[in-house]
Amino acid sequence: MKIRLKKSITLSLLAAALALPVSAANLINVSTRSQVGTGENVMIVGLVVEGEVGETVPIFFRSLGPSLGDLGVENAVGDTDVRIFSRDEMGAETLIWTNDNWKDQQPQFISSTGLAPMNDLESGGIAMLAPGLYTMKVAGDMDGIALGEAYEIALKIIPASLIDADNFGTLVAAVVAADLVDILSGDGPFTVFAPTDEAFDALPAGTVEALLNDIPALTNILLYHVVSGAAVYSKDVAAGEVGMANGFKATITTENGGVQIEGANIIEVDFAASNGVIHVIDQVILPPESGTGTLVDELAKRSGFDTLLAAATAAGLVDALNAAGPKTLFAPNDEAFAKLPEGTVEALLGDIPALTDILLYHLFPDATVSSSLVTAGNITMANNKSATLATENGGVQINDANVIEADLNATNGIIHVIDTVIIPTGDV
């Protein structure tokens, strides 16, 4: 996508206009200096964004005043604000964004660009603009000289964005220690809920140091801050559960006009990256403790087992799965159920005896069999039918299903996640 920045259109108080050159980083920049004030005494800059339908381009807007005084400009405005309007073909304007202190809304996103204003009284923000017509208006707290600028910026991958922002030193160090840089540099897309340095500082003394010496625990916590496979911007965030990259669910709530994830407040939204989006949070969120609940509890904590849990509920097997063990459950995930022929799940939900028989064929009663103790051979499942265990290519299989995650502990047994629903011989 290309953006074309029109020459400045100003009111009669325009003093001067300065067009800055394009940088080696393919940065397109428009800069207009003018005398501004309050009310109608504003500077106006028109913009045209060109591109395909559905595309967006990140544009950084800022208005400077006090910084100009530091550079020797006489009569520089002491405070500035900036407003962005979309315009239709008839010239009618709709306000889409406003700011009078750049640290109020997007401080981390702005600081990552290297273009942040030098003074808190100056304004700025980044908008993802679709093709169309736009107007930037700059005003001041008194008559004086201000500078209004618009830049097309290049988005960075998530690790680089965090490094170049101001307040993620501990998070970056943890990502490096857990060897997650390459993963978060991949295509994604990812949604990252990024705790600030203050969020890590609020953990009990010694916690960060302990985690840096326990990489599996650190990795589990960090991946609990990542949604893999989706870039979820604030306009699409809804209350409810979301599956995180460590396999557990996190709960998003909307209270008091804000958004929270597992009790942490989202304090900055839509910090865009080339391979996803970052939302800044004020607390480190901790995943549920593993192995503290029954088989059903452990499945409910994790993402990817909604179909199995719904089927177990429909078949009236929840109490049996919660009963004292030990038991071994071979748990098909949602993708396993999705592999069944179209209509199969719906048909089984209408045939509870057949559904119960299939579900019990995934349960080995009266024993906890960890993956390290599996030996090839036949075992009798809870429906009194035989299933075949195999150990090939360093993995574990039951019938034609592969164990893709092993040894998830529960208080009454153990869970092995499988990639295929296993069907008793002769059943649908």
C-alpha positions as CSV (number, residue, x, y, z in Angstrom):
1,M,0.0,0.0,0.0
2,K,1.1,3.5,-0.7
3,I,0.1,6.7,1.0
4,R,0.1,10.0,-0.6
5,L,0.3,13.0,1.7
6,K,-1.3,16.2,0.3
7,K,0.3,19.6,0.7
8,S,-0.9,21.3,3.8
9,I,-4.2,23.1,3.8
10,T,-4.3,25.6,6.6
11,L,-6.3,28.6,7.8
12,S,-5.2,32.1,7.4
13,L,-2.8,31.9,10.4
14,L,-0.5,29.5,8.6
15,A,3.0,30.8,8.9
16,A,5.2,28.3,7.1
17,A,5.1,24.8,5.6
18,L,8.1,22.4,5.5
19,A,8.1,19.2,3.5
20,L,10.8,16.8,4.9
21,P,12.5,14.2,2.6
22,V,11.8,10.6,2.5
23,S,14.2,8.6,4.7
24,A,16.3,5.6,3.7
25,A,13.8,3.5,5.6
26,N,11.1,4.3,3.0
27,L,9.5,6.7,5.5
28,I,7.0,9.1,4.0
29,N,6.7,12.2,6.1
30,V,4.8,15.5,6.0
31,S,5.6,18.2,8.4
32,T,3.8,21.6,8.7
33,R,4.7,24.4,11.0
34,S,2.1,27.0,11.8
35,Q,0.8,29.5,14.3
36,V,-2.1,27.9,16.1
37,G,-4.3,28.6,19.2
38,T,-7.6,27.5,20.7
39,G,-11.0,27.2,19.1
40,E,-11.0,27.6,15.3
41,N,-7.3,28.6,15.3
42,V,-6.0,25.3,14.1
43,M,-3.6,23.8,11.6
44,I,-5.1,21.4,9.0
45,V,-3.2,18.8,7.1
46,G,-5.0,16.7,4.5
47,L,-4.0,13.1,3.7
48,V,-5.0,10.5,1.1
49,V,-4.3,6.8,1.8
50,E,-4.3,4.7,-1.3
51,G,-4.4,0.9,-1.5
52,E,-6.6,-2.2,-1.9
53,V,-9.8,-2.7,-0.1
54,G,-9.2,-4.4,3.2
55,E,-5.6,-3.1,3.5
56,T,-4.4,-0.8,6.3
57,V,-1.3,1.3,6.8
58,P,0.1,2.5,10.1
59,I,0.4,6.3,10.2
60,F,2.0,8.1,13.1
61,F,0.6,11.6,13.9
62,R,2.2,14.0,16.3
63,S,2.0,17.6,17.2
64,L,4.9,19.4,18.8
65,G,5.0,22.6,20.8
66,P,7.3,22.8,23.9
67,S,10.1,20.9,22.0
68,L,10.1,23.7,19.5
69,G,10.9,26.2,22.3
70,D,13.8,24.0,23.4
71,L,15.1,24.3,19.8
72,G,15.0,28.1,19.9
73,V,11.6,28.7,18.2
74,E,10.1,31.9,19.6
75,N,6.5,31.9,20.8
76,A,6.2,28.1,20.7
77,V,2.9,26.7,22.0
78,G,3.1,25.2,25.5
79,D,0.6,22.4,24.9
80,T,-0.8,20.8,21.8
81,D,-3.5,18.4,20.8
82,V,-4.1,16.5,17.6
83,R,-7.4,15.2,16.1
84,I,-7.8,12.9,13.1
85,F,-10.9,12.9,11.0
86,S,-12.0,10.7,8.1
87,R,-13.6,12.5,5.2
88,D,-16.1,11.3,2.6
89,E,-16.2,12.4,-1.0
90,M,-18.5,15.3,-0.1
91,G,-16.0,16.6,2.4
92,A,-18.0,15.7,5.6
93,E,-15.7,14.8,8.5
94,T,-16.0,12.2,11.2
95,L,-13.7,12.3,14.2
96,I,-12.0,9.0,14.6
97,W,-9.2,9.7,17.1
98,T,-7.9,12.4,19.4
99,N,-5.0,12.9,21.8
100,D,-3.6,15.7,23.9
101,N,-0.8,13.8,25.7
102,W,1.0,11.0,23.9
103,K,1.6,9.0,27.0
104,D,-2.1,8.6,27.7
105,Q,-3.0,6.1,25.0
106,Q,-0.1,4.4,23.2
107,P,3.1,5.2,25.0
108,Q,4.8,1.8,24.2
109,F,3.8,1.7,20.6
110,I,4.9,5.3,20.0
111,S,8.2,4.8,21.9
112,S,9.0,1.8,19.8
113,T,9.0,4.0,16.6
114,G,11.9,6.2,17.9
115,L,9.7,9.2,17.0
116,A,8.1,9.9,20.4
117,P,7.7,13.5,21.4
118,M,10.2,14.8,23.9
119,N,7.6,16.4,26.1
120,D,4.5,15.0,27.9
121,L,2.5,18.0,26.9
122,E,2.8,17.1,23.2
123,S,0.5,14.7,21.5
124,G,0.7,11.8,19.2
125,G,-0.7,8.5,18.2
126,I,-0.7,5.7,15.6
127,A,-3.7,4.8,13.5
128,M,-4.1,1.9,11.2
129,L,-5.8,3.7,8.2
130,A,-7.7,2.1,5.4
131,P,-7.7,3.7,1.9
132,G,-9.5,7.0,2.0
133,L,-9.4,10.7,2.8
134,Y,-8.3,12.0,6.2
135,T,-7.6,15.3,7.9
136,M,-5.2,16.0,10.8
137,K,-6.0,19.1,12.9
138,V,-3.6,20.5,15.4
139,A,-4.5,23.1,18.1
140,G,-2.7,24.7,21.0
141,D,-3.4,26.1,24.5
142,M,-2.6,29.6,23.3
143,D,-1.5,31.4,20.2
144,G,1.9,30.3,19.1
145,I,3.9,28.1,16.8
146,A,3.3,24.3,16.6
147,L,4.4,21.6,14.3
148,G,2.1,18.9,12.9
149,E,3.6,15.8,11.4
150,A,2.4,12.6,9.8
151,Y,4.6,9.6,9.1
152,E,4.1,6.2,7.5
153,I,5.9,3.8,9.8
154,A,7.2,0.2,9.2
155,L,5.8,-2.4,11.6
156,K,8.4,-4.6,13.3
157,I,8.1,-8.2,14.4
158,I,6.9,-8.7,18.0
159,P,10.3,-9.2,19.7
160,A,11.8,-6.2,18.0
161,S,8.7,-4.1,18.9
162,L,9.1,-5.1,22.6
163,I,12.9,-4.3,22.5
164,D,12.4,-0.9,21.0
165,A,9.6,0.1,23.4
166,D,10.4,1.6,26.8
167,N,9.1,-0.7,29.4
168,F,9.6,-4.4,28.6
169,G,13.2,-5.1,29.7
170,T,12.2,-8.0,32.0
171,L,9.8,-9.5,29.5
172,V,12.4,-9.4,26.8
173,A,15.1,-11.0,29.0
174,A,12.6,-13.8,29.9
175,V,11.7,-14.4,26.3
176,V,15.4,-14.7,25.5
177,A,16.1,-17.0,28.4
178,A,13.1,-19.3,27.4
179,D,14.4,-19.4,23.8
180,L,11.1,-18.0,22.5
181,V,12.5,-15.3,20.3
182,D,12.5,-17.4,17.1
183,I,8.9,-18.6,17.8
184,L,7.6,-15.0,18.3
185,S,9.5,-13.9,15.2
186,G,7.6,-16.4,13.1
187,D,4.7,-15.7,10.8
188,G,2.1,-16.0,13.5
189,P,-0.1,-14.2,13.7
190,F,0.2,-13.8,17.5
191,T,-1.6,-11.8,20.1
192,V,0.7,-11.0,23.0
193,F,-0.5,-9.7,26.4
194,A,2.8,-8.0,27.5
195,P,3.4,-7.3,31.2
196,T,5.4,-4.2,31.8
197,D,8.6,-4.0,34.0
198,E,6.4,-2.7,36.8
199,A,4.2,-5.8,36.5
200,F,7.2,-8.1,36.9
201,D,8.4,-6.0,39.8
202,A,5.1,-6.5,41.6
203,L,5.8,-10.3,41.8
204,P,7.0,-11.6,45.2
205,A,10.7,-11.0,45.8
206,G,12.9,-13.6,44.1
207,T,10.2,-14.9,41.7
208,V,11.8,-13.6,38.5
209,E,15.2,-15.0,39.5
210,A,13.6,-18.4,40.4
211,L,11.8,-18.6,37.0
212,L,15.0,-17.7,35.1
213,N,16.5,-20.9,36.8
214,D,13.4,-23.0,35.9
215,I,13.0,-22.7,32.2
216,P,10.0,-25.1,31.8
217,A,8.0,-23.1,34.3
218,L,9.1,-19.8,32.8
219,T,8.2,-21.0,29.3
220,N,4.8,-22.1,30.5
221,I,4.1,-18.7,32.1
222,L,5.3,-16.8,29.0
223,L,3.2,-18.8,26.6
224,Y,0.2,-18.1,28.8
225,H,0.5,-14.6,27.6
226,V,0.3,-15.5,23.9
227,V,-2.6,-16.4,21.6
228,S,-1.2,-18.2,18.6
229,G,-2.8,-18.1,15.2
230,A,-4.7,-14.9,15.6
231,A,-4.1,-11.2,15.8
232,V,-7.0,-10.0,18.0
233,Y,-7.4,-6.2,18.0
234,S,-9.3,-4.5,20.7
235,K,-12.5,-4.1,18.5
236,D,-12.7,-7.9,18.4
237,V,-12.0,-8.6,22.0
238,A,-15.0,-10.1,23.8
239,A,-15.6,-11.4,27.3
240,G,-15.1,-15.1,27.7
241,E,-12.4,-17.8,27.6
242,V,-9.5,-17.8,25.1
243,G,-7.0,-20.6,24.4
244,M,-3.4,-19.6,25.1
245,A,-0.3,-20.9,23.5
246,N,0.6,-23.2,26.5
247,G,-2.7,-25.0,26.1
248,F,-4.6,-23.5,29.0
249,K,-7.6,-21.2,28.9
250,A,-7.5,-17.6,30.1
251,T,-10.6,-15.5,30.9
252,I,-11.2,-12.1,29.5
253,T,-13.6,-9.8,31.3
254,T,-15.0,-6.3,30.6
255,E,-15.6,-4.3,33.8
256,N,-15.7,-0.6,34.7
257,G,-15.2,0.4,31.1
258,G,-11.9,-1.5,30.8
259,V,-10.8,-5.0,29.7
260,Q,-9.0,-7.5,31.8
261,I,-7.4,-10.9,31.2
262,E,-7.2,-13.1,34.3
263,G,-7.5,-10.0,36.5
264,A,-4.8,-8.0,34.8
265,N,-5.8,-4.7,33.3
266,I,-5.1,-4.1,29.6
267,I,-3.6,-0.6,29.8
268,E,-2.6,-0.2,26.2
269,V,-4.3,-1.8,23.2
270,D,-3.4,-2.4,19.6
271,F,0.3,-2.1,19.6
272,A,0.6,-3.4,16.1
273,A,3.5,-5.6,14.8
274,S,4.2,-7.1,11.4
275,N,3.3,-10.6,12.7
276,G,0.5,-9.8,15.2
277,V,-0.5,-7.4,17.9
278,I,0.5,-6.6,21.5
279,H,-1.7,-5.5,24.3
280,V,0.1,-4.1,27.4
281,I,-1.0,-5.4,30.8
282,D,-0.3,-4.3,34.3
283,Q,0.2,-7.8,35.9
284,V,1.9,-11.0,35.1
285,I,-0.8,-13.6,34.7
286,L,-0.2,-17.1,36.0
287,P,-1.6,-20.3,34.4
288,P,-3.8,-22.7,36.4
289,E,-1.9,-25.2,38.5
290,S,-1.7,-28.5,36.7
291,G,-2.7,-31.8,38.4
292,T,-4.8,-30.2,41.1
293,G,-8.2,-31.2,39.7
294,T,-10.0,-34.3,38.5
295,L,-9.8,-35.6,34.9
296,V,-12.7,-33.3,34.0
297,D,-11.3,-30.3,35.8
298,E,-7.9,-30.7,34.0
299,L,-9.6,-30.9,30.6
300,A,-11.7,-27.8,31.5
301,K,-8.6,-25.8,32.3
302,R,-7.2,-26.4,28.9
303,S,-8.2,-25.2,25.5
304,G,-9.1,-27.7,22.7
305,F,-11.4,-30.2,24.6
306,D,-14.8,-28.5,24.3
307,T,-16.3,-31.3,22.1
308,L,-15.1,-34.1,24.5
309,L,-16.4,-32.3,27.5
310,A,-19.8,-31.6,25.8
311,A,-20.0,-35.3,24.8
312,A,-19.2,-36.5,28.3
313,T,-21.9,-34.2,29.7
314,A,-24.4,-35.4,27.2
315,A,-23.6,-39.1,27.9
316,G,-23.8,-38.5,31.7
317,L,-20.2,-39.5,32.3
318,V,-18.9,-36.5,34.1
319,D,-19.4,-38.1,37.5
320,A,-17.7,-41.3,36.4
321,L,-14.7,-39.3,35.1
322,N,-14.6,-37.3,38.4
323,A,-14.8,-40.5,40.6
324,A,-11.8,-41.8,42.5
325,G,-9.2,-43.5,40.4
326,P,-6.7,-44.2,39.3
327,K,-7.8,-44.0,35.7
328,T,-6.0,-43.3,32.4
329,L,-7.9,-41.2,29.8
330,F,-7.0,-41.1,26.2
331,A,-8.5,-37.7,25.4
332,P,-9.3,-36.7,21.7
333,N,-9.0,-33.0,21.2
334,D,-11.4,-30.9,19.2
335,E,-9.3,-31.4,16.0
336,A,-9.7,-35.2,16.5
337,F,-13.5,-34.9,16.6
338,A,-13.4,-32.5,13.6
339,K,-11.7,-35.3,11.6
340,L,-14.8,-37.6,11.9
341,P,-17.1,-37.7,8.9
342,E,-19.5,-34.8,8.6
343,G,-22.5,-35.2,10.9
344,T,-21.0,-38.0,13.0
345,V,-20.8,-35.9,16.2
346,E,-24.4,-34.7,15.8
347,A,-25.6,-38.3,15.2
348,L,-23.8,-39.5,18.3
349,L,-25.3,-36.8,20.4
350,G,-28.7,-38.2,19.2
351,D,-27.7,-41.8,20.1
352,I,-26.5,-41.7,23.7
353,P,-25.8,-45.5,24.1
354,A,-23.5,-45.4,21.0
355,L,-21.8,-42.1,22.3
356,T,-21.3,-43.7,25.8
357,D,-19.7,-46.8,24.3
358,I,-17.3,-44.7,22.3
359,L,-16.3,-42.4,25.1
360,L,-15.8,-45.3,27.5
361,Y,-13.5,-46.8,24.9
362,H,-11.1,-44.0,25.6
363,L,-10.9,-44.7,29.4
364,F,-8.6,-47.3,30.9
365,P,-10.1,-48.0,34.4
366,D,-8.3,-48.9,37.6
367,A,-4.8,-47.9,36.6
368,T,-2.6,-44.9,35.9
369,V,-0.4,-45.6,32.9
370,S,2.3,-43.0,32.4
371,S,3.8,-42.8,28.9
372,S,7.1,-44.2,30.2
373,L,5.4,-47.4,31.4
374,V,3.4,-48.1,28.2
375,T,4.2,-51.4,26.6
376,A,2.9,-52.7,23.3
377,G,-0.1,-55.0,23.6
378,N,-3.9,-55.1,24.1
379,I,-5.7,-53.5,27.0
380,T,-9.3,-53.7,28.1
381,M,-11.1,-50.3,28.1
382,A,-14.0,-49.2,30.3
383,N,-16.6,-50.5,27.8
384,N,-15.0,-54.0,28.1
385,K,-13.6,-53.9,24.6
386,S,-10.0,-54.3,23.6
387,A,-7.7,-51.6,22.3
388,T,-4.1,-51.9,21.1
389,L,-1.2,-50.0,22.4
390,A,1.9,-49.6,20.3
391,T,5.3,-47.8,20.7
392,E,6.7,-46.8,17.3
393,N,9.1,-44.1,16.2
394,G,9.6,-43.0,19.7
395,G,5.9,-42.3,20.3
396,V,2.8,-44.0,21.7
397,Q,-0.2,-45.0,19.8
398,I,-3.6,-46.5,20.8
399,N,-5.3,-48.2,17.8
400,D,-4.8,-45.7,15.0
401,A,-4.5,-42.6,17.2
402,N,-1.2,-40.9,18.2
403,V,-0.5,-39.6,21.7
404,I,0.4,-36.0,21.0
405,E,0.7,-34.9,24.6
406,A,1.3,-37.2,27.4
407,D,1.2,-37.4,31.2
408,L,-1.2,-34.6,32.1
409,N,-1.7,-35.4,35.8
410,A,-5.1,-35.2,37.6
411,T,-6.0,-36.1,41.2
412,N,-7.7,-39.2,40.0
413,G,-5.6,-40.3,37.1
414,I,-3.6,-39.3,34.1
415,I,-4.5,-37.9,30.6
416,H,-2.9,-38.6,27.3
417,V,-4.1,-36.3,24.5
418,I,-4.7,-38.2,21.2
419,D,-5.2,-36.9,17.6
420,T,-7.9,-39.3,16.5
421,V,-11.2,-40.5,18.0
422,I,-10.8,-44.3,18.4
423,I,-13.9,-46.4,17.5
424,P,-14.7,-49.8,19.0
425,T,-14.8,-52.5,16.3
426,G,-18.2,-52.7,14.7
427,D,-19.3,-49.2,16.0
428,V,-20.1,-46.2,13.9
